[in-house]
Protein backbone atom coordinates (compact mmCIF):
# COMPACT_ATOMS: atom_id res chain seq x y z
CA UNK A 1 0.00 0.00 0.00
CA UNK A 2 2.88 2.40 0.84
CA UNK A 3 4.44 1.61 -2.57
CA UNK A 4 1.11 2.34 -4.28
CA UNK A 5 0.81 5.64 -2.46
CA UNK A 6 4.34 6.53 -3.56
CA UNK A 7 3.48 5.76 -7.19
CA UNK A 8 0.28 7.81 -7.03
CA UNK A 9 2.17 10.69 -5.49
CA UNK A 10 4.75 10.50 -8.26
CA UNK A 11 2.04 10.53 -10.94
CA UNK A 12 0.31 13.50 -9.28
CA UNK A 13 3.59 15.40 -9.12
CA UNK A 14 4.26 14.68 -12.82
CA UNK A 15 0.77 15.95 -13.76
CA UNK A 16 1.29 19.07 -11.66
CA UNK A 17 4.58 19.87 -13.39
CA UNK A 18 3.07 19.11 -16.80
CA UNK A 19 0.15 21.46 -16.10
CA UNK A 20 2.57 24.16 -15.01
CA UNK A 21 4.55 23.73 -18.23
CA UNK A 22 1.38 23.92 -20.35
CA UNK A 23 0.15 27.04 -18.56
CA UNK A 24 -3.09 25.52 -17.18
CA UNK A 25 -5.44 27.66 -15.04
CA UNK A 26 -5.59 27.72 -11.24
CA UNK A 27 -8.44 25.19 -11.04
CA UNK A 28 -6.24 22.56 -12.66
CA UNK A 29 -3.59 23.10 -10.01
CA UNK A 30 -6.19 22.82 -7.23
CA UNK A 31 -7.62 19.59 -8.63
CA UNK A 32 -4.20 17.98 -8.89
CA UNK A 33 -3.16 19.30 -5.47
CA UNK A 34 -6.30 17.89 -3.89
CA UNK A 35 -5.66 14.54 -5.52
CA UNK A 36 -2.08 14.60 -4.28
CA UNK A 37 -3.16 15.54 -0.76
CA UNK A 38 -5.99 13.00 -0.40
CA UNK A 39 -3.81 10.11 -1.52
CA UNK A 40 -1.26 10.91 1.16
CA UNK A 41 -3.64 11.51 4.05
CA UNK A 42 -5.34 8.79 6.14
CA UNK A 43 -9.09 8.70 5.58
CA UNK A 44 -10.80 10.82 8.19
CA UNK A 45 -13.49 13.34 9.01
CA UNK A 46 -12.27 15.97 6.54
CA UNK A 47 -12.53 13.51 3.64
CA UNK A 48 -16.16 12.93 4.53
CA UNK A 49 -16.76 16.65 4.96
CA UNK A 50 -15.48 17.27 1.43
CA UNK A 51 -17.87 14.63 0.16
CA UNK A 52 -20.76 16.27 2.02
CA UNK A 53 -19.95 19.64 0.44
CA UNK A 54 -19.99 18.04 -2.99
CA UNK A 55 -23.47 16.67 -2.30
CA UNK A 56 -24.61 20.22 -1.55
CA UNK A 57 -23.90 21.15 -5.14
CA UNK A 58 -26.18 18.46 -6.54
CA UNK A 59 -29.90 17.81 -6.27
CA UNK A 60 -31.08 15.35 -3.66
CA UNK A 61 -31.24 11.74 -4.84
CA UNK A 62 -32.98 9.19 -2.63
CA UNK A 63 -30.85 6.19 -1.63
CA UNK A 64 -31.60 2.96 -3.50
CA UNK A 65 -34.68 1.02 -2.47
CA UNK A 66 -33.93 -2.66 -1.95
CA UNK A 67 -37.40 -4.16 -1.52
CA UNK A 68 -37.39 -7.90 -2.10
CA UNK A 69 -40.62 -9.72 -3.03
CA UNK A 70 -41.79 -12.02 -0.20
CA UNK A 71 -39.34 -10.36 2.21
CA UNK A 72 -40.53 -6.77 2.12
CA UNK A 73 -43.32 -6.20 4.61
CA UNK A 74 -42.98 -9.54 6.42
CA UNK A 75 -43.71 -9.34 10.13
CA UNK A 76 -40.96 -8.81 12.66
CA UNK A 77 -40.79 -12.45 13.77
CA UNK A 78 -40.35 -13.67 10.20
CA UNK A 79 -37.73 -11.00 9.52
CA UNK A 80 -35.76 -12.21 12.54
CA UNK A 81 -35.34 -15.56 10.80
CA UNK A 82 -32.84 -13.87 8.47
CA UNK A 83 -29.68 -14.32 10.50
CA UNK A 84 -26.18 -13.21 9.62
CA UNK A 85 -23.83 -16.19 9.84
CA UNK A 86 -21.34 -15.40 12.62
CA UNK A 87 -18.57 -17.49 11.04
CA UNK A 88 -18.29 -14.91 8.24
CA UNK A 89 -18.25 -11.82 10.45
CA UNK A 90 -15.94 -9.08 9.24
CA UNK A 91 -12.51 -9.47 10.97
CA UNK A 92 -13.62 -12.89 12.30
CA UNK A 93 -10.26 -14.62 11.94
CA UNK A 94 -7.96 -11.67 12.57
CA UNK A 95 -7.93 -11.85 16.37
CA UNK A 96 -9.32 -8.31 16.67
CA UNK A 97 -11.49 -7.04 19.55
CA UNK A 98 -14.34 -5.91 17.24
CA UNK A 99 -16.38 -7.63 14.53
CA UNK A 100 -19.11 -6.47 12.13
CA UNK A 101 -22.29 -8.21 10.99
CA UNK A 102 -24.90 -6.92 8.53
CA UNK A 103 -28.69 -6.65 8.24
CA UNK A 104 -30.59 -7.94 5.23
CA UNK A 105 -33.37 -5.95 3.52
CA UNK A 106 -36.89 -6.94 4.54
CA UNK A 107 -39.72 -6.11 6.97
CA UNK A 108 -39.74 -2.26 7.13
CA UNK A 109 -36.10 -1.90 6.08
CA UNK A 110 -35.65 -1.16 2.40
CA UNK A 111 -33.11 1.70 2.34
CA UNK A 112 -29.82 0.45 0.97
CA UNK A 113 -26.56 1.68 2.50
CA UNK A 114 -22.92 1.36 1.50
CA UNK A 115 -20.35 0.22 4.04
CA UNK A 116 -16.62 0.70 3.55
CA UNK A 117 -13.77 -0.76 5.55
CA UNK A 118 -10.85 1.59 6.16
CA UNK A 119 -7.79 -0.63 5.81
CA UNK A 120 -4.26 0.72 5.40
CA UNK A 121 -5.80 4.22 5.50
CA UNK A 122 -7.91 3.66 2.35
CA UNK A 123 -11.63 2.72 2.19
CA UNK A 124 -12.75 -0.48 0.42
CA UNK A 125 -16.46 -1.24 -0.01
CA UNK A 126 -17.88 -4.36 1.61
CA UNK A 127 -20.27 -5.63 -1.05
CA UNK A 128 -23.56 -7.40 -0.34
CA UNK A 129 -23.25 -11.18 -0.33
CA UNK A 130 -26.35 -13.38 0.10
CA UNK A 131 -24.21 -16.33 1.20
CA UNK A 132 -23.50 -14.50 4.45
CA UNK A 133 -27.11 -15.07 5.62
CA UNK A 134 -29.21 -17.95 6.87
CA UNK A 135 -32.82 -17.37 5.76
CA UNK A 136 -34.42 -19.95 8.07
CA UNK A 137 -37.62 -21.40 6.64
CA UNK A 138 -38.51 -18.25 4.68
CA UNK A 139 -39.38 -18.95 1.06
CA UNK A 140 -37.18 -16.85 -1.19
CA UNK A 141 -38.64 -15.49 -4.45
CA UNK A 142 -37.81 -17.30 -7.68
CA UNK A 143 -35.90 -14.27 -8.95
CA UNK A 144 -33.83 -13.93 -5.78
CA UNK A 145 -30.59 -14.98 -7.49
CA UNK A 146 -31.02 -12.10 -9.95
CA UNK A 147 -32.19 -9.62 -7.33
CA UNK A 148 -29.36 -10.38 -4.96
CA UNK A 149 -26.82 -9.10 -7.47
CA UNK A 150 -28.18 -5.59 -6.95
CA UNK A 151 -28.98 -5.68 -3.23
CA UNK A 152 -27.45 -3.59 -0.47
CA UNK A 153 -27.29 -4.14 3.25
CA UNK A 154 -29.72 -2.03 5.32
CA UNK A 155 -27.58 -1.73 8.43
CA UNK A 156 -24.88 -3.33 10.55
CA UNK A 157 -24.05 -4.17 14.12
CA UNK A 158 -20.82 -4.09 16.08
CA UNK A 159 -19.60 -6.88 18.37
CA UNK A 160 -17.18 -6.65 21.29
CA UNK A 161 -16.40 -8.75 24.44
CA UNK A 162 -18.82 -6.69 26.52
CA UNK A 163 -19.91 -9.13 29.23
CA UNK A 164 -17.35 -11.92 28.87
CA UNK A 165 -13.69 -11.49 28.06
CA UNK A 166 -13.57 -14.27 25.48
CA UNK A 167 -17.01 -13.88 23.86
CA UNK A 168 -17.92 -11.13 21.40
CA UNK A 169 -21.45 -9.76 21.76
CA UNK A 170 -23.47 -7.18 19.89
CA UNK A 171 -23.37 -3.79 21.64
CA UNK A 172 -24.15 -1.23 18.90
CA UNK A 173 -26.32 -1.16 15.80
CA UNK A 174 -27.08 1.20 12.91
CA UNK A 175 -30.26 0.52 10.95
CA UNK A 176 -32.95 2.78 9.53
CA UNK A 177 -32.64 6.53 8.86
CA UNK A 178 -30.01 7.99 11.18
CA UNK A 179 -30.92 5.75 14.13
CA UNK A 180 -28.37 3.96 16.28
CA UNK A 181 -28.60 2.01 19.53
CA UNK A 182 -25.95 1.13 22.10
CA UNK A 183 -25.85 -0.90 25.30
CA UNK A 184 -23.46 -1.24 28.21
CA UNK A 185 -22.49 -4.32 30.21
CA UNK A 186 -25.53 -6.22 31.47
CA UNK A 187 -28.08 -4.24 29.45
CA UNK A 188 -30.53 -5.05 26.66
CA UNK A 189 -31.56 -2.71 23.84
CA UNK A 190 -34.15 -0.07 24.59
CA UNK A 191 -34.13 3.56 23.54
CA UNK A 192 -32.41 4.87 20.39
CA UNK A 193 -30.28 7.85 19.44
CA UNK A 194 -30.45 9.60 16.07
CA UNK A 195 -28.10 11.66 13.99
CA UNK A 196 -30.56 14.46 13.26
CA UNK A 197 -34.26 15.34 13.50
CA UNK A 198 -35.93 17.57 10.87
CA UNK A 199 -39.41 19.06 11.33
CA UNK A 200 -40.18 16.70 14.21
CA UNK A 201 -43.30 17.35 16.26
CA UNK A 202 -44.92 19.71 13.76
CA UNK A 203 -48.24 19.47 11.97
CA UNK A 204 -46.55 18.49 8.72
CA UNK A 205 -44.49 15.67 7.30
CA UNK A 206 -41.39 14.86 9.29
CA UNK A 207 -38.20 14.42 7.29
CA UNK A 208 -35.94 11.50 8.16
CA UNK A 209 -32.30 12.02 7.14
CA UNK A 210 -30.45 8.82 6.29
CA UNK A 211 -26.91 7.66 6.96
CA UNK A 212 -26.22 6.56 3.37
CA UNK A 213 -22.55 5.62 3.65
CA UNK A 214 -20.45 4.28 6.50
CA UNK A 215 -16.67 4.05 6.77
CA UNK A 216 -15.48 1.74 9.55
CA UNK A 217 -11.83 1.81 10.54
CA UNK A 218 -10.31 -1.61 11.09
CA UNK A 219 -9.11 -1.69 14.71
CA UNK A 220 -5.73 -2.75 16.01
CA UNK A 221 -5.39 -5.91 18.08
CA UNK A 222 -5.55 -4.20 21.48
CA UNK A 223 -7.89 -1.33 20.65
CA UNK A 224 -10.73 -0.63 23.07
CA UNK A 225 -12.44 1.88 20.78
CA UNK A 226 -13.86 1.73 17.27
CA UNK A 227 -14.19 4.61 14.83
CA UNK A 228 -17.10 4.88 12.39
CA UNK A 229 -17.66 7.71 9.90
CA UNK A 230 -21.10 8.28 8.38
CA UNK A 231 -22.41 10.43 5.54
CA UNK A 232 -25.89 11.84 6.23
CA UNK A 233 -28.20 13.01 3.45
CA UNK A 234 -31.81 14.14 2.97
CA UNK A 235 -33.93 16.64 1.06
CA UNK A 236 -32.95 19.46 3.41
CA UNK A 237 -29.58 18.61 4.96
CA UNK A 238 -26.20 16.99 4.36
CA UNK A 239 -23.83 16.00 7.12
CA UNK A 240 -20.52 14.38 8.03
CA UNK A 241 -20.41 12.37 11.27
CA UNK A 242 -17.61 10.73 13.21
CA UNK A 243 -18.55 8.20 15.91
CA UNK A 244 -16.02 6.86 18.39
CA UNK A 245 -17.40 3.91 20.37
CA UNK A 246 -16.16 3.15 23.88
CA UNK A 247 -17.90 -0.11 24.95
CA UNK A 248 -17.74 -1.24 28.56
CA UNK A 249 -19.30 -0.92 32.01
CA UNK A 250 -20.81 2.35 30.80
CA UNK A 251 -20.60 2.43 27.02
CA UNK A 252 -20.06 5.85 25.48
CA UNK A 253 -20.29 7.21 21.96
CA UNK A 254 -18.36 10.36 21.12
CA UNK A 255 -20.02 12.21 18.24
CA UNK A 256 -18.49 14.83 16.00
CA UNK A 257 -21.00 16.26 13.53
CA UNK A 258 -20.89 18.91 10.82
CA UNK A 259 -24.15 19.61 9.02
CA UNK A 260 -25.11 21.79 6.06
CA UNK A 261 -28.65 22.83 5.24
CA UNK A 262 -29.67 22.54 1.59
CA UNK A 263 -32.61 24.84 2.37
CA UNK A 264 -34.35 26.38 5.37
CA UNK A 265 -36.38 24.10 7.63
CA UNK A 266 -38.94 24.92 10.31
CA UNK A 267 -37.38 22.81 13.07
CA UNK A 268 -33.88 21.38 13.31
CA UNK A 269 -33.13 18.93 16.10
CA UNK A 270 -29.62 17.92 17.17
CA UNK A 271 -28.58 14.99 19.39
CA UNK A 272 -32.09 13.47 19.33
CA UNK A 273 -33.14 10.59 21.57
CA UNK A 274 -36.17 8.37 20.95
CA UNK A 275 -37.83 6.12 23.52
CA UNK A 276 -41.07 4.40 24.53
CA UNK A 277 -43.38 5.10 27.48
CA UNK A 278 -46.71 3.30 27.62
CA UNK A 279 -47.53 3.68 31.31
CA UNK A 280 -45.84 3.83 34.72
CA UNK A 281 -46.67 3.28 38.36
CA UNK A 282 -48.94 6.35 38.48
CA UNK A 283 -51.06 5.22 35.50
CA UNK A 284 -53.65 2.59 34.74
CA UNK A 285 -52.49 -0.34 32.54
CA UNK A 286 -53.50 0.16 28.90
CA UNK A 287 -55.75 -2.32 27.07
CA UNK A 288 -55.79 -4.65 30.07
CA UNK A 289 -52.00 -5.19 30.00
CA UNK A 290 -50.95 -7.62 32.76
CA UNK A 291 -47.64 -5.86 33.54
CA UNK A 292 -47.45 -3.19 36.29
CA UNK A 293 -45.34 -0.84 34.14
CA UNK A 294 -44.27 -0.76 30.48
CA UNK A 295 -41.58 1.70 29.36
CA UNK A 296 -38.02 2.00 28.03
CA UNK A 297 -37.54 5.29 29.92
CA UNK A 298 -39.52 6.81 32.77
CA UNK A 299 -38.31 10.41 32.77
CA UNK A 300 -36.39 13.26 31.19
CA UNK A 301 -33.49 14.52 33.32
CA UNK A 302 -31.89 17.92 32.65
CA UNK A 303 -28.75 19.34 34.25
CA UNK A 304 -28.99 23.11 33.77
CA UNK A 305 -26.17 25.59 33.33
CA UNK A 306 -26.69 26.86 36.91
CA UNK A 307 -26.26 23.32 38.31
CA UNK A 308 -29.94 22.55 38.84
CA UNK A 309 -31.26 19.03 38.28
CA UNK A 310 -34.79 18.79 36.84
CA UNK A 311 -36.73 15.54 36.62
CA UNK A 312 -39.78 15.35 34.36
CA UNK A 313 -41.69 12.06 34.51
CA UNK A 314 -42.73 10.94 31.03
CA UNK A 315 -46.43 10.86 30.19
CA UNK A 316 -48.41 8.91 27.60
CA UNK A 317 -50.87 11.75 26.96
CA UNK A 318 -54.46 11.75 25.80
CA UNK A 319 -53.29 13.86 22.87
CA UNK A 320 -49.79 14.45 21.52
CA UNK A 321 -47.88 17.19 23.35
CA UNK A 322 -44.68 19.09 22.53
CA UNK A 323 -43.04 20.87 25.48
CA UNK A 324 -40.37 23.46 24.68
CA UNK A 325 -37.79 24.28 27.35
CA UNK A 326 -35.08 26.95 27.44
CA UNK A 327 -31.72 25.19 27.21
CA UNK A 328 -28.78 27.61 26.93
CA UNK A 329 -25.40 26.09 27.73
CA UNK A 330 -26.90 23.25 29.74
CA UNK A 331 -24.60 20.56 31.15
CA UNK A 332 -26.53 17.50 30.04
CA UNK A 333 -29.90 15.92 29.31
CA UNK A 334 -31.26 12.47 28.69
CA UNK A 335 -34.00 9.89 28.86
CA UNK A 336 -33.47 7.87 32.02
CA UNK A 337 -34.76 4.42 32.96
CA UNK A 338 -34.58 5.04 36.71
CA UNK A 339 -36.60 2.04 37.90
CA UNK A 340 -34.52 -1.14 37.53
CA UNK A 341 -36.53 -3.45 39.77
CA UNK A 342 -37.87 -6.52 37.96
CA UNK A 343 -41.00 -6.50 40.14
CA UNK A 344 -41.96 -3.12 38.64
CA UNK A 345 -42.39 -4.72 35.19
CA UNK A 346 -42.59 -8.50 35.73
CA UNK A 347 -41.74 -9.07 32.09
CA UNK A 348 -39.00 -11.66 31.62
CA UNK A 349 -39.30 -11.43 27.82
CA UNK A 350 -38.94 -7.68 27.26
CA UNK A 351 -36.67 -7.13 30.30
CA UNK A 352 -37.56 -3.47 30.79
CA UNK A 353 -35.57 -3.50 34.03
CA UNK A 354 -32.37 -3.91 31.98
CA UNK A 355 -33.01 -1.10 29.48
CA UNK A 356 -30.31 1.61 29.28
CA UNK A 357 -30.56 5.31 29.97
CA UNK A 358 -28.97 7.78 27.54
CA UNK A 359 -27.19 10.89 28.82
CA UNK A 360 -26.08 13.59 26.34
CA UNK A 361 -23.17 15.84 27.34
CA UNK A 362 -22.02 18.68 25.02
CA UNK A 363 -18.30 18.70 24.15
CA UNK A 364 -18.28 22.20 22.65
CA UNK A 365 -20.33 25.33 23.31
CA UNK A 366 -23.74 24.81 21.74
CA UNK A 367 -24.85 28.37 22.43
CA UNK A 368 -28.43 29.46 22.89
CA UNK A 369 -31.25 27.08 22.11
CA UNK A 370 -34.19 25.04 23.30
CA UNK A 371 -34.98 21.45 24.19
CA UNK A 372 -38.12 19.98 22.68
CA UNK A 373 -39.80 17.10 24.53
CA UNK A 374 -42.23 15.18 22.31
CA UNK A 375 -44.81 12.91 23.99
CA UNK A 376 -47.08 11.07 21.52
CA UNK A 377 -50.31 9.33 22.51
CA UNK A 378 -50.22 5.58 21.87
CA UNK A 379 -51.76 2.28 22.95
CA UNK A 380 -48.87 0.13 21.70
CA UNK A 381 -45.54 -0.71 23.32
CA UNK A 382 -44.09 -1.11 19.81
CA UNK A 383 -44.35 2.66 19.22
CA UNK A 384 -41.39 4.86 20.07
CA UNK A 385 -43.61 7.69 21.28
CA UNK A 386 -41.10 9.77 23.26
CA UNK A 387 -38.56 12.14 21.73
CA UNK A 388 -36.20 14.86 22.90
CA UNK A 389 -33.73 17.00 20.94
CA UNK A 390 -31.94 20.33 21.08
CA UNK A 391 -32.59 23.14 18.60
CA UNK A 392 -30.33 26.20 18.23
CA UNK A 393 -31.95 29.59 18.67
CA UNK A 394 -30.78 30.51 15.16
CA UNK A 395 -30.54 27.89 12.44
CA UNK A 396 -27.37 27.86 10.33
CA UNK A 397 -27.72 29.58 6.97
CA UNK A 398 -28.10 27.22 3.98
CA UNK A 399 -24.78 25.77 2.81
CA UNK A 400 -22.97 27.06 5.93
CA UNK A 401 -21.33 24.47 8.25
CA UNK A 402 -22.76 23.90 11.73
CA UNK A 403 -20.53 21.93 14.10
CA UNK A 404 -21.85 20.09 17.13
CA UNK A 405 -19.80 17.75 19.30
CA UNK A 406 -21.11 15.68 22.19
CA UNK A 407 -20.94 12.39 24.06
CA UNK A 408 -23.78 9.98 24.78
CA UNK A 409 -23.42 7.70 27.81
CA UNK A 410 -25.59 4.57 27.89
CA UNK A 411 -25.74 3.95 31.61
CA UNK A 412 -27.97 2.71 34.39
CA UNK A 413 -30.18 5.32 35.99
CA UNK A 414 -28.82 8.85 36.47
CA UNK A 415 -25.30 10.29 35.94
CA UNK A 416 -22.86 9.77 38.80
CA UNK A 417 -22.48 13.51 39.44
CA UNK A 418 -26.18 13.79 40.27
CA UNK A 419 -25.83 13.38 44.05
CA UNK A 420 -29.03 15.13 45.17
CA UNK A 421 -32.02 13.18 46.43
CA UNK A 422 -34.11 11.75 43.59
CA UNK A 423 -37.76 10.97 43.05
CA UNK A 424 -38.04 7.18 43.02
CA UNK A 425 -41.79 6.89 42.38
CA UNK A 426 -45.07 8.78 42.50
CA UNK A 427 -48.71 7.78 42.62
CA UNK A 428 -52.03 9.49 41.93
CA UNK A 429 -55.32 8.46 43.42
CA UNK A 430 -58.17 9.34 45.76
CA UNK A 431 -59.86 8.12 48.92
CA UNK A 432 -63.32 6.62 48.21
CA UNK A 433 -64.58 8.45 51.28
CA UNK A 434 -63.57 11.75 49.67
CA UNK A 435 -64.35 11.39 45.94
CA UNK A 436 -63.81 15.08 45.22
CA UNK A 437 -60.27 15.08 46.64
CA UNK A 438 -57.17 13.91 44.74
CA UNK A 439 -54.05 12.53 46.40
CA UNK A 440 -50.54 12.86 44.99
CA UNK A 441 -47.82 10.80 46.69
CA UNK A 442 -44.15 11.40 45.85
CA UNK A 443 -41.24 9.30 47.18
CA UNK A 444 -37.70 10.68 47.59
CA UNK A 445 -34.57 8.57 47.93
CA UNK A 446 -30.84 9.25 48.17
CA UNK A 447 -27.78 8.34 50.17
CA UNK A 448 -27.88 11.48 52.30
CA UNK A 449 -31.58 11.63 53.13
CA UNK A 450 -31.56 7.92 53.99
CA UNK A 451 -29.28 8.79 56.91
CA UNK A 452 -31.67 11.40 58.33
CA UNK A 453 -34.10 10.31 61.02
CA UNK A 454 -37.77 11.20 61.20
CA UNK A 455 -37.09 14.28 63.33
CA UNK A 456 -34.92 15.96 60.67
CA UNK A 457 -36.19 19.38 59.67
CA UNK A 458 -36.93 18.77 56.01
CA UNK A 459 -39.21 21.06 54.09
CA UNK A 460 -41.14 20.30 50.89
CA UNK A 461 -41.28 23.30 48.56
CA UNK A 462 -44.45 22.91 46.50
CA UNK A 463 -45.25 25.19 43.57
CA UNK A 464 -48.21 24.94 41.24
CA UNK A 465 -49.79 27.11 38.57
CA UNK A 466 -53.22 26.67 40.17
CA UNK A 467 -54.54 29.98 41.45
CA UNK A 468 -56.65 28.67 44.36
CA UNK A 469 -54.38 26.89 46.84
CA UNK A 470 -56.62 27.11 49.91
CA UNK A 471 -57.69 23.47 49.61
CA UNK A 472 -54.12 22.11 49.59
CA UNK A 473 -52.83 19.87 52.38
CA UNK A 474 -49.40 18.24 52.49
CA UNK A 475 -47.42 15.99 54.80
CA UNK A 476 -43.74 14.95 54.57
CA UNK A 477 -42.45 12.02 56.62
CA UNK A 478 -39.79 9.34 56.56
CA UNK A 479 -40.90 5.77 55.83
CA UNK A 480 -38.34 3.70 57.71
CA UNK A 481 -39.29 0.43 56.03
CA UNK A 482 -38.28 1.94 52.65
CA UNK A 483 -35.51 4.26 53.88
CA UNK A 484 -37.28 6.90 51.81
CA UNK A 485 -39.19 10.12 52.45
CA UNK A 486 -42.80 10.38 51.37
CA UNK A 487 -44.67 13.54 50.49
CA UNK A 488 -48.47 13.29 50.38
CA UNK A 489 -50.50 16.15 48.87
CA UNK A 490 -54.30 16.33 48.94
CA UNK A 491 -56.17 18.81 46.79
CA UNK A 492 -59.54 19.36 45.19
CA UNK A 493 -60.18 17.70 41.82
CA UNK A 494 -62.14 20.71 40.70
CA UNK A 495 -60.63 22.50 37.72
CA UNK A 496 -58.09 19.80 36.80
CA UNK A 497 -58.58 18.47 33.25
CA UNK A 498 -56.71 17.85 30.02
CA UNK A 499 -57.75 21.25 28.69
CA UNK A 500 -56.46 22.85 31.88
CA UNK A 501 -53.74 20.64 33.38
CA UNK A 502 -52.03 21.56 36.63
CA UNK A 503 -48.25 21.72 36.72
CA UNK A 504 -46.40 20.67 39.86
CA UNK A 505 -42.91 21.81 40.77
CA UNK A 506 -41.60 20.20 43.95
CA UNK A 507 -38.26 19.83 45.74
CA UNK A 508 -36.92 19.29 49.26
CA UNK A 509 -34.98 21.76 51.40
CA UNK A 510 -32.90 21.41 54.54
CA UNK A 511 -31.58 24.49 56.34
CA UNK A 512 -32.76 26.63 53.39
CA UNK A 513 -30.64 24.58 50.97
CA UNK A 514 -32.09 22.48 48.18
CA UNK A 515 -31.22 18.83 48.76
CA UNK A 516 -33.26 17.14 46.02
CA UNK A 517 -33.78 17.40 42.30
CA UNK A 518 -36.79 19.42 41.14
CA UNK A 519 -39.79 17.29 40.16
CA UNK A 520 -41.88 18.84 37.35
CA UNK A 521 -45.12 17.13 36.40
CA UNK A 522 -48.22 18.07 34.38
CA UNK A 523 -51.22 16.61 36.18
CA UNK A 524 -54.31 15.87 34.10
CA UNK A 525 -52.78 15.03 30.70
CA UNK A 526 -51.99 11.33 31.13
CA UNK A 527 -54.24 8.56 29.85
FIDREN-378259 format. One record per residue (C-alpha): x, y, z. Coordinates in steps of 0.1 Angstrom, whole numbers, plus 5000, padded with zeros to 4 digits. Layout:
<recs>
XYZ...
</recs>
This chain:
<recs>
500050005000502950245008504450164974501150234957500850564975504350654964503550584928500350784930502251074945504851054917502051054891500351354907503651544909504351474872500851604862501351914883504651994866503151914832500252154839502652424850504652374818501452394797500252704814496952554828494652774850494452774888491652524890493852264873496452314900493852284928492451964914495851804911496851934945493751794961494351454945497951464957496851554992494051304996496251014985498751095012496451155041494750885061490950875056489251085082486551335090487751605065487551355036483851295045483251675050484551735014482151465002479251635020480051965004480051804970476551674977475452024984476152124949473851854935470151784937468951534963468851174952467050924974469250624984468450304965465350104975466149734980462649584985462649214979459449034970458248804998460748965022459549325021456749385046457049055064456349075101459049125127459248755138459748635102462348905095464248785125464748445108467248615085470348575105473848685096476248385098478748465126481448255110481748515082481848825105484149095092487549055110486448715123489748545119492048835126492148825164490749175167488549305195485749415172483649245145480949355121477749185110475149315085471349335082469449215052466649415035463149315045460349395070460349775071463949815061464449885024466950175023470250055010473450175025477150145015479650025040483450075036486249925055489250165062492249945058495750075054494250425055492150375023488450275022487249955004483549885000482149565016479749444989476449264997476848884997473748665001475848375012476548555044472948495056470848215069467248265058465648015081462447865066461548185047460648115011462848314988461448454955462248274923464148574910466248614942469448504925469048794900467849044927470648964950473249094925471849444931471049434968472549644995472749595033470349805053472449835084475149675105475949585141479249595161480449315184482849335213483649135244481249335265480149095292482648815289486348855281486448575255483048615239482148895214478649025218476549285199476649625216475849885189473749885158472950125129469750055110467150285095467450655089470050805112469150585141471650405163471450205195474150115221474149915253476549885282477549575302474549385315471949585295469549505267468449735238465849995246465950365235467650495204469750785194469550965161471951175140469451455133465751535135464151765109460651915113459851675142456751735163455151975138451851955120453451855087455551575073458651495093461851445073464151155082467751205071469650885063473150775070473850665034477450565036479650435065483350415068484550175096488250185105489749845111490949835147494349735160494649415181494449585215492149875206489349945231487650195208486150175173485850465148482950495124482350775099478950835084477651045055474151185062471851305035468251415030466151665011467151955034470451865050473851705044476251605071479551445080479651245113482451075132481450825159484050695184482650395204483850315239482149995249482349885286480749915320479250235308479450245270479950585255479750725220481651045211480051225182481551485160479051635135479151895108475851965090474952185061471352285052470352255016467452485024465752645054463652415076461152495103462652285131466152145133466951895161470451795172471451505194467951355193466951065216463850845209462250615235458950445245456650515275453350335276452550375313454250385347453350335384451150635385448950525355446350265347447549975325446550025289444349775271444249545301448049485300449149245328452449415335452549685363454749925341455749925305458450175294462050205280462550535299460550685328461751045328463651335312466551455333468151795327471351935342471052315338473852565333473352695369473752335383470152265388468751905383465251885368463351555366460251535344458351215345457351095310453651095302451650895276449151175270445551175258446751395229450251455215452151725234455351915225457052095255459652355247462252435274464952695274468352525272471252765269474652615277473152325297475452065311473551755300470151595293468751255287466050995289466550795320465250445330465450505367463450205379465549895375463549665398462149355380459049355401458049695386457649535352457449155357458349095321461048835316460748865278461149235273463349295303462449655308464449655340467649615320467049895295469750165293469450535300471050785275472851095288473951365263476851585273478051875250481751875242481752225227479752535233476352485217475252845224471652955229468852715221465852505233465052155242461952005227460251715245457851525223455251295240452951115215449750935225449850565219448250235229451150015217454549935233455949895198455650275192458650495201456450775213458950985233461451215217463851495229466351705209468152035211467452315186469752625182468052965187469253055152469552795124472652795103472352965070471952725040475252585028477052715059478752455082477252395117479552195141478152015171480251775193478951575222479151245241476251005248476650775278474450465279474350405316472050275344469850535360471250895365474751035359477150985388477551355394473851385403474251345440471051515452468051325464465951185436462251105431462050725430458250695424454950885425451350785426448050955419444750855434441850935458440150815489436750665482435450855513436451185497435651145459436251515452439751515466442851395447445951255464449551295450452251085467455951145458458850935472462351075476465450865479469250925482472250835502472151155523468451165531468450795540470750885569468351145583465951035610462251125612462951435633465151605607463851945597463151885560460852115541458952035509458752335486455652295465454852525436451852495412450252715386446852675402445553005414443352875444445652695468443452715499442352355496445952215496447251995524450651825525452651605548456351495546457651205566460250935566459150585558461750375577460750045560461750195527464550435539462750695518460851015525457251045514455351355505451551335504449551625489445751635489443851885468440551945452439851775418437952075407439452255377441951985368441451855332443351785300442352125287443552295319446352065334448052165366451852175367453652075399457152185408458452025440461751985457463151935493465052185514467152145545468452455563467252665534469452465510467952255482468851885488466751715460466251745423463251945411460251735402458151885374454951715364451851815344448851665362445751595341447251505307448051135311445850865298
</recs>
